[in-house]
């Protein structure tokens, strides 16, 4: 090393420069998630005003594809001069990290934003921002550029309203894309409205000329109805709300005919996607209470007693758990997991007592849930035996991998990839066209089972499902899945670009999402995009992937009568060389990574599309038909 290392090399970043240097530390990443987290941070400030009882309305307006405005009718950010810094309270909040009124606990008893960095971080990562404060009869306004004020705070008029209006444009230097998605924003606003029945939230999209209003009188009980679209509900919701040691615990739950569980948790209206101690307390209470109920029930008196596992009692469960407390300890600024150790016991106690009271008053619901849980236990035991049998078969055979799998020669998972292909002809072309060194091909014959409507024992009896599980190598289900045993760094679903192909992709994705979710969470699952068209113009051949590409190509051709266009109906129509060049060659192919921006919404959509209820699926199709591309009739 030639560089000197002394005190002169130690940099001190001033103001918000550190945020711009390391934005992912504050908003998670600089992709879609981080971009929309900017909106969440500002909205959460308005939500804190709502939790303080001083805000009833929030409006989020998309003014341009990359310009958003958030308005509330709270108290308005203070604009008087800060006694220590000598600048307005507004400028302190917007330009100084770890500045806010939430540290003392006097202004905000309960809040989600406890680090005092939200507004200033959004400001730092914005190309332009303007904040307008309606307070004490005056309209105060200040503008900023990349976190720096463009001038002092000014009064631009009189007002009878109060509140804060924040408008900003994300910095394209920081974010890969700066176009907002109203669906992603709507998900957060909808959640907040469910959690605060007194609050009305509007989402206005001036680009698409749409307006959505979120207001739910029954709160999280209404949230269950939204989450369980596509499922048959087995009983009316159970609801618990109690306070203990300064902590408010609110819970609503119901069982459906689904075979999957779905629990959504919140702390101070912040969605804790990764759960935490409050989730652990809820799960422990549910398992204990139902096992106590089973021991007292006539269902178990004449039989050998069994202990229901957590997996058994949560099959078909949909629940919303919301905690409000003074000092939550979140893991990281993006607040995805609660760490307060004392919360587990507190939540477990509140939920246990609440459930026992509900079941005493509604024994029919208890019996119904116990029937569901014991059925799950029998299915789990049958699935365990099926797995053990398959393991024994594998141990006795010379090769534990399925015969349908044409594996690659490399045994290094980091460089290996698996193509899951449906059909003999497509599978044959893929096997011949692949690079055998690092590409494996699993050829499925026929559509796999819809796991959304099936129990574990039935799922594990399906040949296609067993082939996928064996090929991937991770095992299957909560008690045996191990992501560290995955045999490939990419699991690529390669299906035809038609209706049947879309159905096959959805069936495979449902399997992976419901029972091997970590593969998606770890970014290992991809969708291959085969071309739709092959064109020939003179001696030149081209492959085009969308109708738009074909239309653009047509416009660039001078003599259209000499243009030959072939539309591929399926992968089997391509010879091995064509399939390799267009869809499997890492240098040319297009792969779409499967990710989940919002778990609750993904769960709901899977239930609607793949569940038992027809009417929600019909409504979903009617609503989204206008967005369908490449429709194959």
N, C-alpha and C positions, 0 to 999 in steps of 0.2 A: 504494500500500500504506500502510495506517495503522498497522500493528503495528510496534513497535520491534524491532530485531534487535541485541541485545547479549549479553553472557555470561549474563545472567539467563534468556535464552530457550533456552539449551542444556540439554537434559534428560539426566540420567544415570539409566538404568534400573537398578534394584537387583535382585539375586538372579535369579530366573527370570522377571521381568516382561517382559524382551525376548522370551522364547520365546512368551509368551502374546500379545504384541503382533504378532509376525511368525511364526506357527507354520509357514507354508509354507516358510520358510527351512530348517527343521529336519526336516520330515517330508514335504516335497514339495507337499502341498496339504491342504485341509481336507475333502476328499471321501472316497470309499471307499478310495482308495489310501493317503491319509494316515492314516486311521483304522486300517487293518490294519498300517501301518508301525509303529504303537505296539507291537503284539504282536511284530513282527519284531525290534525293538530289544531287547526283554527276552529273547526267545529267543536272539538272537545272543550275549548275555552268557553264557548257559548253554553255547552252542556253543563259545565261547572256552575255557571250562572243559574241554569235551570234547577240544578240540585240545591242551590242556595235559596230557591223559591222566588227569584227575582227576574226570571225569564220564562215567557210562555210561548214565544214564536221564534223560529229560526228559518231563514230562507237561504238556500244555496242556488246561485244562478250561474249557469255556464254562458258567458257573454260571447266567447269565441271558442274554437276548439282547444285553445291553450290559455284561456283567461277565465278566471272564476271569481265570484264575489260571494262572501258569506256575511249575512246580516242577522243580528239578533236584537231583541228589545230588552236586554239586560240593563245593568246600571251604567255601562259605558266605562272604558278604561280611564282611570284618573288622568287629568291633564294638568293639574297644578304642579309646581316645581318640586322636585325631589330634594329634601333637606340636605342630603350629603353630596349628591352628584351635580346639583345645580341645573339639571335639565328636566323637562316635563316627564311625568310618570309614563306617558305614552312612549316617549323616546327611550326611556329606560327599559320598558317591557319589550320593545321591538328591536333593540340593538345591543342589549347586555345579557350575556348568558347567566343563567341561575338567578334571574331577577323575577320576582312575582309576589303576589299576596297570599300564596298558599303554604308558605313555610311556617308561619306563626300559628295557623289554625284558628285565627280570630275572624278573618273575613270569609274564608271558606272552611266550614267544619268538615265537609267531605268533598273530595275532588279527585279527578283522574290525573290531572297534570300536576305532579308533585316536584318535578325537577327544575321547573322554571326555565326551560329551554325551548319550549314549543314554538311560540310566536317568533322569537329571535332566530331560530333555526330556519323556519319557513322564509323569513325575510332574507337571511343570508343566502338561501338557495334560489331566490327569485331574481329574475332579470329586472323586474319592476314591481313595486308594491305601493299601495296607497291605503291608509287607514283613516276612516272618518268616524269621529266620536260625537254622538249627540248627548250632551250632558249640560245640565244647569242652564238650559235655554239657548245654548250656542252650538254651532256646528264647527268642531275643531278638525283640522285635516293636516296630515303630514305624508309626504311621499319619500320613497327610498329607492335606491338602485344598488342591487347586489349587497343589501344589508346596510348601506350607508345612507343617511338622510340627505336628500337633495336640497334641503333648506329647513328653516325652523318651523315649528308648528304654527298654524295660522287659523284664524276664525273667518269662515267664509259665509256666515249667515246665521239667522235665528231659527229655532226649532221648538216644537212642543213635544217632540218625541225624545226617547232616550235609548241608548244602545250603541253598538259598535258595528261598523261596516268595513270589512277587510277585502280588498281586491288585489289580486296578484297574478303575475305571469311567471311560470317556472323558467329558470335559466337553462337554455339549450346547451350551454357549455357544460353543465353539470349532468343533465339527464339525457339519456339516449333518445327518448321520444317525449314530447311535451303535450301530446294530445290527450285530453281527459276522456275517460269512459264513464258515461252517466250511470251505467249499470253497476259499476264498482262503487261509485259514490252512493247510489241509491241503497245498496246493501247495508252500508254503515248507518245511513239516516233511518232506514227502516228499523234496524236494531234499536237505535236510541229511542225511537217513538214507542216501540213495544215496552221498553224498560221504564219509560216515563209517561204514564197515561195522561198527564196534565199538559204535555207538550205537543204542539202542532208544528210539523216541519214540512216545508215545501221545497221541491227540487224543480227548478225551471231551466229548461234547455232552450235557449233562444236560437241555437243552430238548427235543431230539429223541430222547433216550435211545439214543445211538449211541456206539460206540467204534471207533477205527481205530488199528492198530499198524503202525509203519513201521520195518522192520529188514531190511537187504538184505546178505547175506553177500558177494556178488560186487561190491558197490559200484556204480561207474559203468557197469560192463558190464551189470548188471541195469537201470540207468537207460535204456540203449539199447532194451532190450526193451519198457519202458514207453512210451517216446517213439514207437516204431515200430509200435504197435498199428494195424492197418488197412493196413499196407504189407507187401509180400512181401520178406523179407530175402534178399539174394543170396549171402551168405557168412557165416561165423562172424566175430564181432567181432575187430578188431585192437586190441591194448592196449599202451600204453607208460607206463612210470613210471621217472623218473630224477631225480637231484638234481645241481645244478651251482651253484657260487658261493652256496650257502645258499638256493637256490630249488628247490622240488620241483615238477616238471611231471608231471601225470598226464593221460592221454588215452585215450579209447576211441572207436572209429568203426566204421561199417559202411555199406554201400550197400544201397539198396532199389530197388524198381521205380518209385519215385516220380520225378517230374520236378522236384521242388523240393528245396532244401537246408535243413537244420536244424542249426545249431551253437549249443550252449548253453555259456557260459563262466562260470567262477567264479574268484574270488580270495579265499583264506582263507574259503571257503564262502559268500561273498557273491556273489549272482547279478549279474554285470555285464551287464545287459540291452543296453547300448549298446556292448559289446565293449571295444576298446582295443588296446594294443600286443601283448598276449598273443594276441589273435585274429588280428591282422595277421601275427604270426610263424607261427602255425599255418597260415594260408592260404598264405603264401609257401612254407613247407616242403612242403605238399601239392602245390602247382602245380609246383615245381621237381623234386620226387622223381618225380612221374608223368611229366613231360616227359623226364627222364633215362631212366626205364624204357621210355618209348615209343621213344626213339632206339636203345636196345639191343634192342628187341623185334623178332621176326620179322614182326610186324604192319605194321611201317613200312619194312622193308628194300626191298621191291619197288616202293614208292610214293614219291611226293614227300613229303618230310618236312613235317610240320605242327607248329605249336606250339599246345598246348592252353592255353586261357585259364583263369583261375580259375573262371569261370562254367561252363566245360566240365567241369572235374574235380570240381566240387561238386554237379553235378546228381545227385539221388538220395542225397546224403550225409547221414547223421545222425552227429553227433559231440558228445562232451562233453569239454571242456578245463578242467582244474582246476589252479590254481596256488596254492602256499603259499609265502609269503615274509615277511620281517620288516617291511619298510617300504613297503607299497603306497601309491601316490599316487592317490587317487580324486578324481574330479571331482565335488565337492559332497558334502554330508553323507549323501545317500541312496545314494551309492556305485554309480553305474550304469556308469561307464567308468573303465578303468585307464589311467593316464598315464605310468608308468615307461618312459622311452625305451629303457633297456638291456634290457628284457624282450623286445622284438621279436627281436633277434638271438639271445638265449639260447634262447627257445622255438623259434625256427626251427631252431637247431642240434640241440637235443634231439629234436625231431619228425623232422627229416630223417634223423638217424642211426637213430632207432627204426623209422621206416617202411622204410628200406633194409634193415635187419636182418629185419624181418617179411617183406618181399617176397622176400628171398633164400631164406628158409626156406619160403615159401609162394608159389611162382611162379604157381600156378593162380589165386590170388586177385588177384595183380597183373594177369594177363592179363584176368581178368573185369572188373576196374575199368577197364583201358585200353579194353576193348570198349565199356563204358558211356560213357566220356569221349569217345572218338572218334565214337560215335554222336551224342552231344550236340553235338559240334563240327559234324558234318554238318547236324544239325537247326538249329543256330545260323546256319550259313551260308545254309541255305534260307530261314530266317526273315528274315535280313538282305536277301536278294534280294527276298523278298515285300514287306518294308517299303519298299525302294527303289522297287519297282514301284508300290506304292500312292502313294508320295510323288510320283512322276512323273505318275501319273494325276491327283492332286490339283492339281499345278501346271498341268496342261493344261486342267483343268476350270474353269468359271466360278465354281464354289462348292466349296470343299474339304470342306464339311460334308456329312454323309450326308443323303439325301433323306428319311429317316424322321424327321429332327430338325426340329421346329417351334421355331425359336430365338426368343429374346426380343429386344426392340428395344434394350435397354441393352447397352453393351459394357464396363460396369464390373464386373469379376468379384466385387468385394466385395458387390454387391447382387443378383447374379444367382444363380439356382438351377435345377438340372436335375432333372426328374422322369423316371426310367426306368420305363416302364410296359409291361406285356406285354398284347398283344391289341388287335385293331382297335377293338372297341367301347369298351373302357376308354381306349385312346389317343385315340379321337375325342372322348369326353366330357372328357378332361383338356385337350385342345387348345382345346375350345370354352369350358371353364369357367375356365381359367387367367387370370391377369393377364399379358397379353402383354408388358407393359413389362419385367418382371424374371423371369418364369417361362418356362423352356423345357421342352419335352416330347419325349422320345425314345421312340417306340412300337416295341417289339420284337414280332416275329411268331414265336411259338414259343419253346420253352425254349432257352437258349444252351448252348453246349458245356460239358461238365464238364471244366474245365482241369486238375483233379487227375489225370486219367488221360490227358492229351494232351501231346505235345511242342509246342515253339514254332511250328514250321511249320504244324502242324495247327490250332493255336489261331488263328494269324493268317490262316488261310484261312476261318474262320468268319464269316459275314456279321454276325451279332449282335455278336460280339466286336469286329469292325472298326468297327461303328457306335458302340459305347460308347467305344472308344479315340479315334476322330475327334471325337466330341462333347465329351469331357472335355478334350481338347487337350494332355495331358501327354506323349503318346508312350507307349511300352510296352516293358517289359523293362529289364534292368540297364544296357544300353548306350545307351538312348535316352530313358528316362523322365526327365522334368524337372518337378518339382512346381510350379516357378515359372510354368509355362505354363498352369496350370489355368484354365479359363474360367468356373468357377462357385465360389461360396463354400459352396454346399450341393449335394451329390449325393444325391438322395432316391430310394430304391427304393420304388416304390408297386405292390404286388401284392395280389391277392385275399386275403381272410382265411380261406383254406381250405388243404387239403393241397397242391394244385397251386401256390397262391401261395407257400406256405412253401418249396416246392422251388425255385421261381424265385428267391426271395430268396437262398436258400443258394447257388445256382449263381452268381449275380451277386457275392455276397460272397466266394465262393471265388476268382473272377477278381480282384477288387480286393485281397484279402488276399495272394494268391500273387504277383501281378505289378504291383500299383500300391499297395503297402502304405502309402506315405507319405500317401496320401489319408486313410486311416483314422487313421494316427498323428497327422496334423495336424487331426483332428476335423472332416473335411469330409463324412463319409458318414453318412447318416441312413436310418431306416426309417419310412415313413409308416404310421400306424395308422388305417385306415378303420373306420367303425362296423360293428358286427355286426347291429344292429337299428335299425329305425325304428318308433316307436310313435305311435299317435294315440289321444288320449283327449278326446273332445269336439272342440273346435277346436284343441287343443294338440298339436303334433307335437314329438317328441324323438328324438334319435339317441343310442344307447347302444353302448358299445365292448366290454363284457364281459358274461358271463353273470351275474356278481355285480351289476353295475349294473342289469341287467334284473330280477333278483330283488328288489333293493331298491326299484326303481320299482314293481313289482307290489304290494309291501307297502303302499306309500303311496297306492294307488288304492282308493277306497271301493267303487265299483261295477265289479268286474273284468269283468263281461260286456260292458261298453262299451269295454273296452281292445282296440285292434287292434295286433297285433305283426307286423311284416314282418322276416324274416331275410334279409339280403343274402347271396347266394351269391357275388357277384363285383362288382368295380367297374363292370362294364358295365351292371349293373342300375340304376345311379344316373344320373340326367340331369346335364348339365353344372353346373346350379345347385347340386344336391345335393352333387356331388363337390367343388365349390369350397368350399361352406360347411362341409363336415365334414372334409375331408382336405387341402385346398390353401390355404385362407385362413389366413395367419399369425396372425390374431387368435383363431382357434378350433381349429386343427388340433393334433394330437398327433404330435410327431416324437420318435423314439428315436435318440439318437446312438450310433453303433457305436464301441466302444472295446475295447482289448485290455488287460485287467488283467495277464495273464500269457501271454507269447508261447509258452512251451513247451507249456502246456496247450491254448492255442488251436490250435497246430500239430497237436497230437495229435488233437484232436477233429475238425478238418477232414479229417485222414487217415482216421480211423475212419468218418466219415459219407460221405465222397466218394471214398475209396480203393478198391483192388481186392479187399481181403480182406472176405469176407462175415461170418465168425464174430465178429470184434470188433464189427462194426456191429450184429449181432443181440444181443450181450451188452449193448451200450450202450443199445439201444432197450428191452430188457427191464428194465434197471436204472432207466431214467429215465421209463418209461411212466407211472408214478404221478404225475409232475409235469406231464403234458401238459394244456394248456388248449384249449378250443374245438376239440375233436376233430371232424373232418368225416368221416363214414363213408358 
